[in-house]
Amino acid sequence: MSSTLFRTKKVEQSILDTEEPEHALKKSLSALDLTVFGVGVIIGTGIFVLTGKVAKENAGPSVALAFIVAGVVCGLAALCYAEFASTVPVAGSAYTFSYASLGELPAWIIGWDLVLEFALGTAVVAVGWSGYVRSLLDNAGWHLPASLSGRDGASGFGFDILAAALVLVLTVILVLGMKLSARVTTVVVAIKVAVVLIVIVAGAFFVTADNYKPFIPKAQAQEAGASLQSPLVQLMFGYTPTDFGVMGIFTAASVVFFAFIGFDVVATAAEETKNPQRDMPRGILGSLIICTTLYVAVSIVVTGMQRYSELSIDAPLADAFKATGHPWYAGVISFGAAVGLTTVCLILLLGQTRVFFAMSRDGLLPRFFSVVHPRFKTPYRPTILLGVIIAILAGFTSLSELAELVNIGTLFAFIVVALGVIILRRTRPDLPRSFRTPLVPLIPILSVLASLWLMLNLPAETWLRFAAWMVLGFIVYFAYGRSHSRLGRQEEATAGEVPKAPGRDGE
């Protein structure tokens, strides 16, 4: 039984599956498209909201260092993703990479994990987008009924119509084709980056040097019950996590890590890239470098404009400009945030549908969902199904308490991919690799340790919810996936032919 659970799918077979007309995705993306996708999904809630929260509660002005720490963790993982995406240019990202290196059960686990990560990420960001849009509408004198704003009205009914509508519109765009999605993303990313640059350039004129003192505030123990307190860290390493101080930077990094989530989504589009061997590494690493630079610059400017203890949590960038007597910029930032979150939702939804599509093509989920649209060459069935489900989820639930599940799911994927690079280097040294992760196994091992460290800094409740989702995944796999595995059926068919081979005794 164990041999079937850890059977691997050859890279050659994965690539061959992409050539089946009924299950083949259209190749239309370039390195620029991939970089834009990466920047589009990375720059979102994190830079517009988390900067103020972690500066005020955990790191002070040294939040810039927390962004660097999180960026380094992502950078280590990005090097591993770049090797896999250029070597195995197939939809599915970490799921497909795991199937080629670790085996079927680990691949299923990571695929199941990614489905949760992208679904919650899309829903959470859609709700955040709805809040920004409602704020802009309120400023213009247009007010939605409370029952359609995600709040309980007089009837006790509350449905966030804007969040649900956004997800449904983006679902239609994804069904119509990747090139259309890329064009929409390019326009929106241009607006979003322009707003971020306005914050950096304009804000630099209002920086006060005294606001940086002290750059690393004195450490203090977290209060009992604090949202970031992790009993796992205290149990394993013998100390209580702190706010501020050097350890406060790491605590902050485990939170601002959410701001980087998404660069791995670029890898899910490998199958739809014209030249994945060349363009995937450029798209993954390029988008991460650009976003890390912007994050560090924004955090330095904002903590210099307003003392960290006075920053707002809900809208730190906009409120920092208000505090310096320039409220006009606040409206521009709110507009940029609303526009920017659109691409985050689009690309997270894209990533989920591609993972679902890849799992379906392998038979671990019903093959019905792996048929592409005859005209648009997109996986329209899972896109429509997941789009409707997430729209309903975003409409009825705020999901704020589940947002940290997105973090732990992504970090878990990072660990699996890093281990997969080490294993595939040993088991398939013959594979052509247009991009090679440097210093293997050192870089992958560092990636594993760094990701695990950030996971341990997450609340114990997050671990429990994650474990519950994984248990459900095991049940689904053994109830359906294992018996319907396409690879398993191919092996059974091959084994059945062995006794009939000519020249064997008894034939």
C-alpha positions in Angstrom: 0.0 0.0 0.0 2.8 2.4 0.9 4.3 2.0 -2.6 1.1 3.2 -4.2 0.8 6.2 -1.8 4.2 7.4 -2.8 4.2 6.5 -6.5 5.6 9.4 -8.5 4.4 10.7 -11.9 7.3 11.1 -14.4 8.0 14.6 -15.6 7.8 13.3 -19.1 4.3 12.0 -18.5 3.1 15.2 -16.9 4.3 17.2 -20.0 2.7 14.6 -22.3 -0.6 15.1 -20.6 -0.6 18.7 -21.5 -0.6 17.8 -25.2 -4.0 16.1 -25.1 -6.4 18.4 -27.1 -9.3 18.0 -24.7 -7.1 18.8 -21.7 -4.6 21.3 -23.2 -4.4 24.9 -22.1 -3.6 27.7 -24.5 0.0 29.1 -24.3 -0.2 32.9 -24.5 1.9 34.4 -21.6 5.3 36.1 -21.7 7.8 36.9 -19.0 6.3 40.4 -18.8 2.8 38.9 -18.3 4.1 36.6 -15.5 5.9 39.5 -13.8 2.8 41.6 -14.0 0.8 38.7 -12.6 3.2 38.4 -9.7 3.2 42.1 -8.9 -0.6 42.2 -9.3 -1.2 39.5 -6.7 1.6 40.4 -4.2 0.8 44.1 -3.8 -2.5 44.2 -2.1 -3.9 44.1 1.5 -0.5 43.7 3.0 1.1 46.9 1.9 -2.1 49.0 2.4 -3.1 47.6 5.8 -0.5 45.4 7.5 2.3 48.0 7.5 0.5 50.1 10.2 -0.6 47.1 12.2 2.7 45.5 12.7 4.6 48.8 13.1 2.2 49.8 15.9 1.9 46.4 17.6 5.1 44.4 17.0 8.1 46.1 15.4 7.9 49.9 15.3 10.0 51.5 12.6 11.9 48.2 12.2 8.9 46.9 10.3 11.1 47.5 7.3 13.4 44.8 8.5 10.4 42.5 9.0 9.5 43.0 5.3 13.1 42.1 4.4 13.0 38.9 6.6 9.7 37.9 5.0 11.1 38.7 1.6 14.2 36.6 2.2 12.0 33.6 3.2 10.0 34.0 0.0 13.2 34.5 -2.0 14.6 31.2 -0.8 11.3 29.5 -1.8 11.3 31.4 -5.1 14.6 29.9 -6.1 13.1 26.5 -5.6 9.9 27.3 -7.4 11.9 28.7 -10.4 13.8 25.5 -10.9 10.6 23.4 -10.7 8.5 25.7 -12.9 11.1 25.7 -15.6 11.7 21.9 -15.4 8.1 20.8 -15.0 6.1 23.5 -17.0 2.7 22.1 -16.1 -0.3 23.6 -14.4 -0.6 22.9 -10.7 2.4 24.6 -9.1 3.5 22.8 -5.9 1.0 20.0 -6.4 2.5 19.0 -9.8 6.1 19.5 -8.4 5.3 17.2 -5.4 3.8 14.5 -7.7 7.0 14.4 -9.7 9.3 14.2 -6.6 7.5 13.1 -3.4 4.7 10.9 -4.6 0.9 10.9 -5.0 -0.2 11.2 -1.4 2.1 14.2 -0.6 1.0 15.7 -3.9 -2.7 15.3 -3.0 -2.0 16.9 0.5 -0.3 19.9 -1.0 -3.0 20.3 -3.7 -5.7 20.1 -1.1 -3.8 22.7 0.9 -3.6 25.0 -2.1 -7.3 24.8 -2.8 -7.9 26.1 0.8 -5.2 28.7 0.6 -6.4 30.2 -2.7 -10.1 30.0 -1.8 -9.8 31.8 1.5 -7.3 34.2 0.1 -9.7 35.2 -2.7 -12.7 35.5 -0.4 -10.8 37.5 2.3 -9.4 40.0 -0.3 -12.8 40.3 -2.0 -14.4 41.3 1.3 -11.5 43.8 1.8 -12.1 45.2 -1.7 -15.8 45.6 -0.9 -15.0 47.7 2.2 -12.8 50.1 0.2 -15.5 50.5 -2.5 -18.2 51.1 0.1 -16.0 53.7 1.7 -15.6 55.5 -1.7 -19.3 55.2 -2.4 -20.1 56.7 1.0 -17.8 59.6 0.3 -19.7 60.2 -2.9 -23.0 60.1 -1.1 -24.1 56.7 -2.3 -25.0 54.2 0.4 -25.8 50.6 0.0 -28.5 49.0 2.2 -27.0 47.4 5.3 -28.4 44.0 4.3 -26.3 44.1 1.1 -23.1 45.3 2.7 -22.3 42.2 4.7 -23.7 43.6 7.9 -26.9 42.5 9.6 -29.7 44.8 8.7 -33.1 45.1 10.4 -34.1 41.8 8.9 -31.1 40.1 10.4 -29.9 39.2 6.8 -26.5 40.3 5.6 -24.9 39.6 2.2 -21.9 41.4 0.8 -23.2 41.9 -2.7 -20.1 43.8 -3.9 -17.6 41.0 -2.8 -19.8 38.4 -4.4 -20.2 40.4 -7.6 -16.4 41.0 -7.9 -15.7 37.3 -7.7 -18.3 36.5 -10.3 -17.1 39.1 -12.8 -13.5 37.9 -12.4 -14.7 34.3 -13.0 -16.1 35.4 -16.3 -12.8 37.1 -17.3 -10.9 33.9 -16.4 -13.3 31.8 -18.5 -12.8 34.1 -21.5 -9.1 33.5 -21.6 -5.7 34.1 -20.1 -4.6 36.8 -22.5 -7.7 38.9 -21.5 -6.9 38.3 -17.9 -3.3 39.4 -18.5 -4.5 42.6 -20.2 -6.9 43.5 -17.4 -4.1 42.8 -14.9 -1.6 45.0 -16.7 -3.9 48.0 -16.6 -4.8 47.5 -13.0 -1.2 46.9 -11.9 -0.1 50.1 -13.5 -2.6 52.0 -11.5 -1.7 50.2 -8.3 2.1 50.7 -8.7 1.5 54.3 -9.5 -0.3 54.8 -6.2 2.4 53.0 -4.3 5.1 55.3 -5.9 3.0 58.3 -5.0 3.1 57.2 -1.4 6.8 56.8 -1.5 7.7 59.9 -3.4 5.2 62.3 -1.8 5.5 60.8 1.6 9.3 61.3 1.6 8.8 65.0 1.8 6.9 64.7 5.1 9.3 62.4 6.9 10.6 63.4 10.4 13.8 61.8 11.6 12.7 61.8 15.2 9.9 59.3 14.3 12.6 56.7 13.7 13.8 56.9 17.3 14.1 54.2 18.5 14.3 52.3 15.3 14.0 49.0 17.2 11.8 49.7 20.3 12.6 48.0 23.5 11.3 44.4 23.7 8.2 43.6 25.8 6.4 40.3 26.4 3.1 39.9 24.5 0.0 40.2 26.6 -1.8 37.0 27.5 -4.2 36.1 24.7 -2.5 38.3 22.2 -3.4 37.2 18.7 0.2 36.5 17.7 1.2 34.6 20.8 2.3 31.1 19.8 2.5 28.4 22.5 4.4 26.3 19.9 7.4 28.7 20.0 7.3 28.9 23.8 7.1 25.1 24.1 9.9 24.3 21.7 12.3 27.1 22.4 11.6 28.1 26.0 10.6 31.7 25.6 7.5 33.8 25.1 7.2 35.7 21.8 7.8 39.4 22.2 6.5 42.6 20.7 9.2 45.0 19.6 12.9 44.2 20.1 14.8 41.9 17.8 12.3 39.0 18.3 9.5 41.4 17.6 10.9 41.7 14.1 10.4 38.0 13.5 7.0 38.1 15.0 6.1 40.9 12.6 7.6 39.0 9.7 5.2 36.1 10.3 2.4 38.5 9.9 3.6 40.7 7.0 4.4 37.4 5.2 0.7 37.7 4.1 1.8 40.7 2.0 4.0 38.4 -0.1 1.5 35.6 -0.7 0.9 35.2 -4.4 4.3 35.0 -6.1 3.9 31.2 -6.0 0.6 31.6 -8.0 2.8 32.6 -11.0 4.0 29.0 -11.1 0.5 27.7 -11.7 0.5 29.4 -15.1 3.6 27.5 -16.3 1.5 25.5 -18.8 0.1 28.6 -20.3 3.5 30.3 -20.9 5.0 30.5 -24.3 8.6 29.8 -23.1 8.3 28.5 -19.5 11.9 27.4 -19.3 13.1 30.9 -19.8 10.2 33.1 -18.6 9.0 31.3 -15.4 12.2 32.1 -13.4 12.1 35.7 -14.7 8.5 36.1 -13.7 8.8 34.6 -10.3 12.0 36.2 -9.2 11.3 39.5 -10.9 8.0 40.1 -9.3 9.3 39.2 -5.9 12.3 41.6 -6.1 10.1 44.5 -7.3 7.5 44.0 -4.5 10.1 43.6 -1.7 11.7 46.9 -2.8 8.4 48.7 -2.8 7.3 47.2 0.6 10.5 48.3 2.3 10.3 51.8 0.8 6.7 52.2 1.8 7.3 51.0 5.4 10.3 53.4 5.9 8.3 56.4 4.6 5.1 55.7 6.6 6.9 55.2 9.9 8.9 58.4 9.2 5.7 60.4 8.4 4.0 59.4 11.7 5.2 58.0 14.9 4.7 54.2 14.9 2.6 54.3 18.1 0.1 56.7 16.5 -0.3 54.8 13.2 -3.8 53.6 12.4 -4.5 49.9 11.9 -7.3 50.1 9.3 -5.8 52.6 6.8 -2.2 53.5 7.9 -1.1 54.9 4.6 -4.1 57.2 4.0 -4.3 58.3 7.7 -0.5 59.1 7.8 -1.1 61.7 5.0 -4.1 63.0 6.9 -2.0 63.4 10.0 0.5 65.5 8.0 -2.3 67.8 6.7 -2.7 66.3 3.2 -6.0 64.5 3.2 -6.2 64.6 -0.7 -3.7 61.8 -0.9 -5.9 59.6 1.4 -8.6 59.5 -1.4 -6.0 58.5 -4.0 -4.6 55.8 -1.8 -8.1 54.4 -1.1 -8.8 54.3 -4.8 -5.5 52.6 -5.5 -6.2 50.0 -2.8 -9.7 49.2 -4.2 -8.3 48.9 -7.7 -5.3 46.9 -6.6 -7.2 44.3 -4.7 -9.1 43.5 -7.9 -6.0 41.8 -9.4 -5.2 40.0 -6.2 -8.6 38.3 -6.3 -8.2 37.6 -10.0 -4.9 35.9 -9.7 -5.7 33.9 -6.6 -8.8 32.6 -8.3 -6.6 31.8 -11.3 -4.2 29.8 -9.1 -6.9 27.8 -7.5 -8.6 26.8 -10.7 -5.3 25.6 -12.2 -4.5 23.5 -9.2 -8.0 22.0 -9.2 -7.7 21.4 -13.0 -4.3 19.6 -12.6 -5.7 17.4 -9.8 -8.7 16.6 -12.0 -6.6 15.7 -15.0 -4.7 13.2 -12.8 -8.0 11.6 -11.7 -7.6 12.6 -8.1 -10.7 14.7 -8.6 -13.5 14.0 -11.1 -12.1 14.1 -14.7 -15.2 16.1 -15.6 -13.4 19.2 -14.4 -10.3 18.8 -16.6 -12.0 19.5 -19.9 -11.1 22.8 -21.4 -13.4 25.1 -23.3 -13.4 24.3 -27.0 -13.0 28.0 -28.0 -11.2 29.8 -25.1 -9.0 26.8 -24.1 -9.5 27.5 -20.4 -10.6 25.1 -17.6 -14.1 26.7 -17.6 -15.8 24.0 -15.5 -13.7 24.3 -12.3 -13.5 28.1 -12.8 -17.3 28.4 -12.8 -17.8 26.0 -9.9 -15.1 27.5 -7.7 -16.1 31.1 -8.7 -19.7 30.6 -7.6 -18.6 28.9 -4.3 -16.2 31.6 -3.4 -18.7 34.3 -4.3 -21.2 32.8 -1.9 -18.4 32.4 0.7 -17.3 36.0 0.3 -20.9 37.3 0.4 -21.9 35.6 3.7 -18.6 35.5 5.7 -16.0 38.0 6.7 -13.4 35.2 7.2 -11.1 37.5 9.1 -10.5 34.8 11.7 -9.4 32.4 9.0 -7.0 34.7 7.2 -4.0 33.2 8.9 -4.8 29.9 7.4 -3.7 31.4 4.1 -0.2 32.0 5.7 0.2 28.6 7.1 -0.9 27.0 3.8 1.6 28.9 1.8 4.5 28.2 4.1 3.6 24.5 4.1 3.7 24.6 0.2 7.1 26.3 0.4 8.5 23.5 2.6 7.2 20.8 0.2 8.6 22.4 -2.9 12.1 22.9 -1.3 12.2 19.2 -0.3 11.1 18.3 -3.7 14.0 20.1 -5.3 16.5 18.1 -3.2 14.7 14.8 -4.0 14.3 15.3 -7.7 18.0 16.3 -8.0 18.9 12.9 -6.7 16.2 10.8 -8.4 16.3 12.5 -11.8 19.7 14.2 -12.3 19.3 13.7 -16.0 16.4 16.1 -16.4 17.2 19.3 -18.4 17.0 22.3 -16.0 17.1 25.7 -17.7 17.2 27.2 -14.2 19.0 25.6 -11.3 18.5 26.6 -7.7 22.0 27.5 -6.5 23.8 25.8 -3.6 21.6 22.7 -3.4 20.9 21.3 -0.8 21.8 24.4 1.3 19.3 26.8 -0.2 16.3 24.4 0.0 17.2 23.4 3.5 17.4 27.1 4.5 14.0 27.6 2.8 12.5 24.7 4.9 13.9 26.1 8.2 12.9 29.7 7.5 9.3 28.7 6.5 9.0 26.4 9.5 10.1 29.2 11.8 7.4 31.5 10.5 4.8 28.7 10.8 5.8 28.3 14.5 5.1 32.0 15.1 1.5 31.6 14.0 -1.3 31.0 16.6 -2.0 27.5 17.8 -5.7 27.9 16.7 -4.4 28.3 13.1 -2.5 25.0 13.4 -5.7 23.3 14.7 -7.8 24.6 11.8 -5.1 23.6 9.3 -4.9 20.1 10.8 -8.7 19.7 10.5 -8.6 20.6 6.8 -5.8 18.2 6.3 -7.8 15.4 8.0 -10.7 16.1 5.7 -8.3 15.9 2.8 -7.1 12.4 3.8 -10.7 11.2 3.9 -11.4 12.5 0.4 -8.2 11.0 -1.0 -8.8 7.5 0.4 -12.6 7.6 -0.4 -12.1 8.8 -4.0 -8.7 10.0 -5.2 -6.7 6.9 -4.6 -9.1 4.5 -6.4 -9.6 7.0 -9.3 -5.9 8.0 -9.8 -5.1 8.0 -13.4 -1.5 7.0 -12.6 -2.7 4.1 -10.5 -4.9 2.8 -13.3 -2.1 3.1 -15.8 0.1 1.0 -13.5 -2.6 -1.6 -13.0 -3.1 -1.8 -16.8 0.7 -2.2 -17.3 0.9 -4.9 -14.5 -2.0 -6.7 -16.1 0.0 -7.0 -19.4 3.1 -8.5 -17.8 1.8 -12.1 -17.6 1.0 -12.0 -21.3 4.4 -10.9 -22.4 5.9 -13.2 -25.1 8.6 -15.6 -24.1 7.6 -16.0 -20.4 7.3 -19.4 -18.9 3.8 -20.8 -18.9 2.6 -18.8 -21.9 
